[in-house]
Amino acid sequence: MLKKRLYNYLGAAGLALAVGACKTPQLAVKKENRAVPVSFTGAAPDSASNTGKVRWREFFTDPNLVALIDTALQRNQELNITLQEIDIARQEVRARKGEYLPTVGLGVQAAADRVGRYTLQGATEENVPIHEKPTPDPLTNFQAGAFASWEVDIWHKLRTAKQAATNRYLASVEGRNFTVTNLVAEIATSYYELLALDNQLAILQQNIGIQTNALKAVRLQKDAARVTELAVQRFEAQVQNTTSRQYLIQQRITETENRINFLVGRYPQPVARNAQNFTDLVPKAVQTGVPAQFLQNRPDIRQAEQNLTAAKLDVQVARANFYPRLSIDAGLGLQALKPGLLLNAPESMLIMLAGNVAAPLINKNGIKALYYSANARQTQAVYNYERTILNGYIEVANQLANISNLQNSYEAKAREVQALNTSINISNSLFNSARADYTEVLFTQRDALESKFDLIETKMQQLNASVNVYRALGGGWQ
């Protein structure tokens, strides 16, 4: 009776310990917020169209720019690095998949062992008869066979880890798409900057000619005693100032070309382009659609979503560490004292089958730490996901406002250039007829030059704003 009670107590205690081992700590889990405004600030909702879904070959029509992007997609080093990251993530999925499948291997083993005769093992071997005499000394052992090991995934821990690796693989694919989006946008903005610099250089060279002719006219007027040497020197200084700016623009052209060459993955060389009709370029009209489409189209948001899903699965994997683990080991082969005895079946037959169940009972600080760390990384992934959405929405809103403001600015700047061009002719006529001071001519020429520069700069900003909103909507990777 006492023995029966003892067994009952031991069984109850074992059950209590098993339940305690499986109990997991409570976590404060943060839920991500997926709500976004119904429309972008400054844009009417239009669910029928979204420029972000347009292929980059259709969005960019300049053949020189298309050729640059084509080359960059093949040779850009950063993009090729991300392709290797995708392959690394793919191999991680393969490794995780192999963890929940049985492991089978073939093995051959030979061993020799000699123990002291005055030990328990030695005395036992001395008195146990063996099939063939004399017994080898030292005692040898030869073994050959197949051996298997399998951790039974009863809690889906290994499958969940494989799914987490799959989500990280998908995140790496989206990371590659996001790299393509940024690469296409960066090449396009650098290309338009190069066209703008070409036009600014042409304006400088044209103004150098105009200012040189004005300097000659002032020198003639000085010879006729109509102006002083001060006027000649002021006009000379203006010519030299414009000439100096020309070299600065040439340096910027070189640097911009080399930036494009770096993105394309080639050593410095001239970049093919046609800058003649730059001022006639019209920025692409942009349709924003609704933010729900933008969430589906931006690669960085989809990447953050995949990482968030993987982080949630990691918490499940960490939780499964608290549960019992079941593993099975098996072996089938031949074993004997001498190689010649290996074929004496069934006496030399080796068959092994073992099961092992173990659960953490005390000192679970290690798995608790992994569990809390996984939950903290999940919380980080939630914040990163929400931040990525917010950042993307603000990028679109900023670029939409930028497009509108730049359009108004360009129209005002074009009227300013027209007025100053007229002022140059008027100031020259008044100066030649001695009705205006030479400083008025200088100031008018300087203001006209600056206004032309600003007009080119505004046109470049318009084109870049169109590219940036296309990128912000998730375009460029298709």
PLY file of the C-alpha trace (Angstrom):
ply
format ascii 1.0
element vertex 478
property float x
property float y
property float z
element edge 477
property int vertex1
property int vertex2
end_header
0.00 0.00 0.00
2.80 2.34 0.94
4.60 1.50 -2.29
1.50 2.29 -4.32
1.11 5.66 -2.62
4.75 6.44 -3.27
4.29 5.78 -6.98
1.20 8.01 -7.02
3.10 10.83 -5.33
5.99 10.49 -7.69
3.65 10.47 -10.69
1.84 13.59 -9.48
5.11 15.33 -8.82
6.40 14.39 -12.28
3.21 15.65 -13.90
3.42 18.93 -11.97
7.03 19.38 -13.00
6.18 18.63 -16.64
3.36 21.18 -16.62
5.66 23.70 -14.98
8.32 23.05 -17.59
5.85 23.77 -20.41
4.57 26.99 -18.88
5.77 30.05 -20.79
6.22 33.59 -19.42
3.64 36.22 -20.24
4.62 38.84 -22.85
3.36 42.31 -23.66
2.87 41.96 -27.41
2.63 45.11 -29.55
0.20 45.05 -32.47
1.13 46.94 -35.61
-1.05 49.78 -36.87
-1.87 49.35 -40.56
-4.30 52.27 -40.85
-3.39 55.04 -43.31
-5.29 58.16 -44.51
-7.80 57.59 -47.29
-5.86 59.87 -49.66
-2.56 61.66 -49.97
-2.37 65.24 -48.76
-2.95 67.56 -51.70
-4.20 64.84 -54.05
-7.70 63.62 -54.83
-8.15 59.87 -54.35
-8.08 57.93 -57.59
-8.16 54.18 -57.18
-8.15 53.59 -60.93
-4.52 54.55 -61.63
-1.22 54.65 -59.82
1.98 55.86 -61.46
4.00 53.63 -59.14
2.79 50.59 -61.09
4.10 51.95 -64.40
7.20 50.16 -65.69
10.31 52.32 -65.71
10.76 51.79 -69.47
7.39 53.46 -69.97
8.01 56.24 -67.45
11.40 57.24 -68.91
11.43 57.79 -72.65
14.89 59.33 -73.24
16.84 56.57 -75.04
20.15 57.66 -73.49
18.68 57.48 -69.99
17.07 54.10 -70.70
20.43 52.75 -71.89
22.12 53.93 -68.69
19.50 52.27 -66.48
19.74 49.04 -68.50
23.50 48.92 -68.01
23.24 49.75 -64.29
20.77 46.91 -63.67
23.40 44.50 -64.95
26.63 45.97 -63.60
25.88 48.02 -60.47
27.92 46.55 -57.61
25.44 47.35 -54.84
22.65 45.65 -56.75
24.80 42.58 -57.33
25.59 42.50 -53.60
21.86 42.36 -52.83
21.50 39.48 -55.29
24.04 37.54 -53.24
22.10 38.38 -50.08
19.04 36.84 -51.72
20.99 33.67 -52.41
22.24 33.60 -48.81
18.64 33.87 -47.57
17.58 31.11 -49.99
20.24 28.77 -48.60
19.03 29.57 -45.08
15.59 28.30 -46.09
17.16 25.08 -47.38
19.08 24.64 -44.13
15.95 25.16 -42.02
14.02 22.70 -44.14
16.68 20.06 -43.59
16.47 20.43 -39.81
13.03 18.82 -39.52
13.84 15.94 -41.89
15.64 12.78 -40.70
19.42 12.76 -41.00
20.84 9.51 -42.43
24.51 8.73 -42.81
26.79 5.80 -43.64
29.71 5.10 -41.35
32.60 2.74 -40.84
34.42 2.50 -37.54
37.44 0.58 -36.25
38.58 0.76 -32.62
40.99 -0.97 -30.27
40.60 -1.00 -26.51
42.68 -2.63 -23.81
41.57 -2.31 -20.21
43.29 -3.45 -17.06
42.55 -7.05 -15.99
42.04 -6.00 -12.37
39.14 -3.68 -13.26
35.48 -4.61 -13.38
35.40 -4.44 -17.16
38.65 -6.35 -17.54
37.55 -9.13 -15.20
34.25 -9.42 -17.02
35.91 -9.70 -20.43
38.29 -12.33 -19.05
35.46 -14.65 -18.03
33.00 -14.10 -20.91
33.39 -16.69 -23.69
33.60 -15.28 -27.19
32.74 -17.07 -30.45
36.30 -17.31 -31.71
39.47 -17.95 -29.70
41.90 -16.54 -28.97
40.31 -13.26 -27.99
42.12 -10.24 -29.51
44.28 -8.33 -27.10
43.83 -5.44 -27.16
40.14 -5.94 -27.83
39.19 -4.61 -31.28
35.84 -3.55 -32.64
34.80 -3.11 -36.27
31.53 -1.55 -37.30
29.80 -0.57 -40.54
26.25 0.52 -41.17
23.71 3.26 -41.63
22.68 5.56 -38.80
19.73 7.95 -38.61
18.74 10.78 -36.31
15.45 12.65 -36.28
14.01 15.34 -34.06
10.24 14.92 -34.24
8.74 18.36 -34.82
5.74 17.81 -32.54
5.39 21.54 -31.71
6.13 22.73 -35.27
9.18 24.54 -33.95
11.40 23.57 -36.88
8.73 24.20 -39.50
8.03 27.60 -37.99
11.75 28.43 -38.10
11.76 27.40 -41.76
8.77 29.67 -42.44
10.55 32.55 -40.69
13.57 31.96 -42.93
11.24 31.96 -45.95
9.84 35.34 -44.92
13.35 36.72 -44.55
14.15 35.41 -48.02
11.10 37.25 -49.37
12.24 40.33 -47.45
15.64 40.12 -49.17
13.88 39.97 -52.54
11.95 43.12 -51.63
15.22 44.67 -50.48
16.63 44.02 -53.93
13.54 45.63 -55.50
13.96 48.66 -53.24
17.60 48.93 -54.30
16.49 48.88 -57.95
13.92 51.61 -57.25
16.54 53.86 -55.65
19.11 53.07 -58.33
16.75 53.98 -61.17
15.74 57.21 -59.43
19.34 58.18 -58.65
20.48 57.64 -62.23
17.53 59.65 -63.56
18.09 62.60 -61.19
21.83 62.62 -61.93
21.10 62.49 -65.67
18.74 65.47 -65.47
21.31 67.32 -63.36
23.86 66.67 -66.10
21.51 68.10 -68.74
20.93 71.16 -66.55
24.67 71.72 -66.12
25.15 71.47 -69.90
22.55 74.18 -70.39
24.08 76.36 -67.67
27.48 76.00 -69.31
25.97 77.02 -72.66
24.40 80.09 -70.99
27.76 81.05 -69.48
29.54 80.70 -72.79
26.87 82.79 -74.49
27.14 85.46 -71.79
30.93 85.51 -72.08
30.49 86.42 -75.73
27.94 89.11 -74.92
30.07 90.54 -72.11
33.22 90.49 -74.26
31.42 92.53 -76.96
30.21 94.92 -74.27
33.79 95.26 -72.99
34.99 96.14 -76.50
32.27 98.77 -76.80
33.20 100.29 -73.43
36.86 100.47 -74.45
35.87 102.34 -77.60
33.79 104.72 -75.51
36.77 105.24 -73.18
38.91 106.09 -76.19
36.23 108.61 -77.13
36.36 109.97 -73.55
32.73 109.08 -72.92
33.54 106.77 -69.97
36.42 106.35 -67.56
38.87 103.50 -66.95
36.67 102.47 -64.02
33.92 101.35 -66.41
36.43 99.36 -68.46
37.73 97.56 -65.39
34.22 96.80 -64.11
33.27 95.22 -67.44
36.60 93.35 -67.51
35.91 91.99 -64.01
32.50 90.78 -65.07
33.97 88.88 -68.03
36.53 87.21 -65.77
33.89 86.34 -63.17
31.73 84.61 -65.77
34.78 82.81 -67.20
35.64 81.53 -63.70
32.11 80.21 -63.21
32.45 78.35 -66.49
35.28 76.22 -65.11
33.34 75.49 -61.93
30.42 74.24 -64.03
32.80 72.10 -66.08
34.06 70.51 -62.85
30.50 69.79 -61.73
29.81 68.19 -65.12
32.83 65.92 -64.69
31.76 64.90 -61.19
28.17 64.26 -62.26
29.31 62.16 -65.21
31.54 60.11 -62.93
28.73 59.68 -60.40
26.60 58.22 -63.20
29.53 56.04 -64.33
29.90 54.73 -60.77
26.20 53.86 -60.59
26.45 52.15 -63.96
29.48 50.19 -62.77
32.08 51.44 -65.24
35.19 53.58 -65.22
34.97 57.30 -66.14
33.89 57.99 -69.69
31.64 60.51 -71.44
27.93 60.04 -70.82
25.82 60.10 -73.98
23.09 62.74 -73.78
21.17 65.39 -75.70
20.79 68.62 -73.73
19.50 70.85 -76.52
15.81 70.61 -75.69
16.18 70.50 -71.92
13.97 73.53 -71.25
11.22 71.97 -73.37
11.06 68.78 -71.31
7.73 68.35 -69.54
7.67 66.39 -66.25
5.57 63.25 -66.33
2.06 63.60 -64.98
1.71 61.59 -61.78
-1.33 59.69 -60.53
-1.04 58.77 -56.87
-3.98 56.42 -56.46
-4.91 55.69 -52.85
-2.46 54.92 -50.02
-3.67 51.31 -49.91
-2.11 50.80 -53.37
1.04 52.56 -52.25
1.38 50.10 -49.34
1.23 47.19 -51.75
3.65 48.69 -54.27
6.55 50.09 -52.22
9.25 47.41 -51.83
10.58 48.82 -48.55
7.13 48.57 -46.95
6.70 45.01 -48.18
10.20 44.22 -46.93
9.34 45.59 -43.48
6.12 43.54 -43.51
7.99 40.32 -44.31
10.52 41.04 -41.56
7.66 41.66 -39.15
6.08 38.32 -40.03
9.43 36.58 -39.55
9.89 38.25 -36.15
6.47 37.01 -35.03
7.40 33.47 -36.07
10.67 33.77 -34.16
8.64 34.35 -31.00
6.77 31.10 -31.65
10.07 29.27 -32.15
11.43 30.70 -28.89
8.23 29.68 -27.08
8.58 26.09 -28.33
11.89 25.81 -26.46
9.87 25.51 -23.24
8.13 22.32 -24.45
9.47 18.75 -24.35
11.71 17.69 -27.19
11.38 14.26 -28.81
14.29 12.80 -30.76
14.71 9.34 -32.28
18.03 7.66 -33.09
18.34 4.48 -35.13
21.11 2.34 -36.57
21.39 -0.74 -38.78
24.67 -2.45 -39.64
27.31 -5.02 -38.78
29.63 -5.18 -35.78
32.32 -7.74 -34.79
35.69 -8.19 -33.10
37.45 -8.91 -36.37
36.77 -7.76 -39.96
36.28 -11.35 -41.06
33.42 -11.83 -38.62
31.37 -8.93 -39.99
29.74 -11.18 -42.59
28.67 -13.79 -40.02
25.06 -12.71 -39.87
22.87 -12.68 -37.89
25.43 -12.88 -35.06
27.18 -9.70 -36.25
23.93 -7.83 -36.95
23.67 -4.41 -35.22
20.21 -2.93 -34.70
19.66 0.17 -32.62
16.54 2.19 -31.91
16.29 4.80 -29.16
13.88 7.55 -28.28
14.60 10.52 -26.10
12.15 12.97 -24.52
13.51 15.92 -22.55
12.04 19.17 -21.30
13.66 22.07 -19.46
12.79 21.94 -15.80
14.94 24.31 -13.75
17.39 27.09 -14.61
15.45 28.20 -17.69
17.10 31.62 -17.80
18.72 30.87 -21.13
15.53 30.04 -23.01
13.68 32.82 -21.19
16.29 35.28 -22.43
15.88 34.02 -26.00
12.10 34.30 -25.63
12.20 37.89 -24.36
14.79 38.84 -26.98
12.60 37.45 -29.76
9.66 39.45 -28.45
11.79 42.61 -28.28
12.87 42.10 -31.88
9.22 41.64 -32.83
8.39 44.97 -31.17
11.27 46.57 -33.07
9.89 45.13 -36.32
6.46 46.63 -35.53
7.94 50.09 -34.99
10.08 49.74 -38.11
7.04 48.72 -40.16
4.99 51.68 -38.92
7.92 54.06 -39.46
8.43 52.81 -43.02
4.76 53.43 -43.84
4.82 56.90 -42.28
8.06 57.81 -44.04
6.70 56.65 -47.40
3.46 58.58 -46.99
5.33 61.78 -46.06
7.68 61.34 -49.03
4.73 61.19 -51.42
3.01 64.18 -49.78
6.21 66.25 -49.89
6.88 65.51 -53.55
3.28 66.25 -54.56
3.53 69.67 -52.89
6.95 70.14 -54.48
5.60 69.48 -57.98
2.84 72.05 -57.52
5.09 74.73 -56.05
7.84 74.19 -58.62
5.34 74.59 -61.45
4.30 78.00 -60.09
7.92 78.92 -59.44
8.97 77.98 -62.98
6.23 80.10 -64.55
7.22 83.12 -62.45
10.92 82.58 -63.18
10.24 82.33 -66.93
8.48 85.72 -66.84
11.46 87.13 -64.90
13.92 85.87 -67.54
11.81 87.37 -70.31
11.68 90.75 -68.54
15.43 90.79 -67.87
16.27 89.84 -71.46
14.26 92.84 -72.56
16.02 94.94 -69.92
19.43 94.04 -71.35
18.53 95.47 -74.75
17.04 98.57 -73.15
20.05 99.15 -70.87
22.49 98.76 -73.77
20.55 101.24 -75.89
20.35 103.76 -73.05
24.05 103.35 -72.28
25.05 103.84 -75.91
22.96 107.01 -76.02
24.48 108.20 -72.72
21.13 108.05 -70.97
22.10 105.27 -68.53
25.12 104.61 -66.36
27.36 101.61 -67.09
26.52 100.13 -63.68
22.92 99.67 -64.83
24.16 97.62 -67.75
26.34 95.51 -65.47
23.62 94.89 -62.94
21.09 94.05 -65.64
23.43 91.52 -67.28
24.25 89.97 -63.93
20.59 89.67 -62.93
19.70 88.19 -66.31
22.44 85.58 -66.00
21.31 84.59 -62.51
17.68 84.37 -63.55
18.57 82.06 -66.47
20.57 79.88 -64.09
17.63 79.76 -61.70
15.26 78.86 -64.54
17.43 75.90 -65.54
17.74 74.88 -61.88
13.96 75.01 -61.43
13.41 72.90 -64.54
15.84 70.31 -63.17
14.02 70.32 -59.83
10.71 69.82 -61.64
12.01 66.76 -63.47
13.58 65.39 -60.30
10.39 65.92 -58.33
8.54 63.84 -60.90
11.18 61.11 -60.54
11.05 61.30 -56.74
7.28 60.96 -56.52
7.52 58.01 -58.92
10.07 56.43 -56.56
8.02 57.35 -53.48
4.99 55.57 -54.95
7.10 52.43 -55.37
7.88 52.74 -59.06
11.08 51.72 -60.79
11.59 48.09 -59.79
9.13 46.48 -62.21
0 1
1 2
2 3
3 4
4 5
5 6
6 7
7 8
8 9
9 10
10 11
11 12
12 13
13 14
14 15
15 16
16 17
17 18
18 19
19 20
20 21
21 22
22 23
23 24
24 25
25 26
26 27
27 28
28 29
29 30
30 31
31 32
32 33
33 34
34 35
35 36
36 37
37 38
38 39
39 40
40 41
41 42
42 43
43 44
44 45
45 46
46 47
47 48
48 49
49 50
50 51
51 52
52 53
53 54
54 55
55 56
56 57
57 58
58 59
59 60
60 61
61 62
62 63
63 64
64 65
65 66
66 67
67 68
68 69
69 70
70 71
71 72
72 73
73 74
74 75
75 76
76 77
77 78
78 79
79 80
80 81
81 82
82 83
83 84
84 85
85 86
86 87
87 88
88 89
89 90
90 91
91 92
92 93
93 94
94 95
95 96
96 97
97 98
98 99
99 100
100 101
101 102
102 103
103 104
104 105
105 106
106 107
107 108
108 109
109 110
110 111
111 112
112 113
113 114
114 115
115 116
116 117
117 118
118 119
119 120
120 121
121 122
122 123
123 124
124 125
125 126
126 127
127 128
128 129
129 130
130 131
131 132
132 133
133 134
134 135
135 136
136 137
137 138
138 139
139 140
140 141
141 142
142 143
143 144
144 145
145 146
146 147
147 148
148 149
149 150
150 151
151 152
152 153
153 154
154 155
155 156
156 157
157 158
158 159
159 160
160 161
161 162
162 163
163 164
164 165
165 166
166 167
167 168
168 169
169 170
170 171
171 172
172 173
173 174
174 175
175 176
176 177
177 178
178 179
179 180
180 181
181 182
182 183
183 184
184 185
185 186
186 187
187 188
188 189
189 190
190 191
191 192
192 193
193 194
194 195
195 196
196 197
197 198
198 199
199 200
200 201
201 202
202 203
203 204
204 205
205 206
206 207
207 208
208 209
209 210
210 211
211 212
212 213
213 214
214 215
215 216
216 217
217 218
218 219
219 220
220 221
221 222
222 223
223 224
224 225
225 226
226 227
227 228
228 229
229 230
230 231
231 232
232 233
233 234
234 235
235 236
236 237
237 238
238 239
239 240
240 241
241 242
242 243
243 244
244 245
245 246
246 247
247 248
248 249
249 250
250 251
251 252
252 253
253 254
254 255
255 256
256 257
257 258
258 259
259 260
260 261
261 262
262 263
263 264
264 265
265 266
266 267
267 268
268 269
269 270
270 271
271 272
272 273
273 274
274 275
275 276
276 277
277 278
278 279
279 280
280 281
281 282
282 283
283 284
284 285
285 286
286 287
287 288
288 289
289 290
290 291
291 292
292 293
293 294
294 295
295 296
296 297
297 298
298 299
299 300
300 301
301 302
302 303
303 304
304 305
305 306
306 307
307 308
308 309
309 310
310 311
311 312
312 313
313 314
314 315
315 316
316 317
317 318
318 319
319 320
320 321
321 322
322 323
323 324
324 325
325 326
326 327
327 328
328 329
329 330
330 331
331 332
332 333
333 334
334 335
335 336
336 337
337 338
338 339
339 340
340 341
341 342
342 343
343 344
344 345
345 346
346 347
347 348
348 349
349 350
350 351
351 352
352 353
353 354
354 355
355 356
356 357
357 358
358 359
359 360
360 361
361 362
362 363
363 364
364 365
365 366
366 367
367 368
368 369
369 370
370 371
371 372
372 373
373 374
374 375
375 376
376 377
377 378
378 379
379 380
380 381
381 382
382 383
383 384
384 385
385 386
386 387
387 388
388 389
389 390
390 391
391 392
392 393
393 394
394 395
395 396
396 397
397 398
398 399
399 400
400 401
401 402
402 403
403 404
404 405
405 406
406 407
407 408
408 409
409 410
410 411
411 412
412 413
413 414
414 415
415 416
416 417
417 418
418 419
419 420
420 421
421 422
422 423
423 424
424 425
425 426
426 427
427 428
428 429
429 430
430 431
431 432
432 433
433 434
434 435
435 436
436 437
437 438
438 439
439 440
440 441
441 442
442 443
443 444
444 445
445 446
446 447
447 448
448 449
449 450
450 451
451 452
452 453
453 454
454 455
455 456
456 457
457 458
458 459
459 460
460 461
461 462
462 463
463 464
464 465
465 466
466 467
467 468
468 469
469 470
470 471
471 472
472 473
473 474
474 475
475 476
476 477
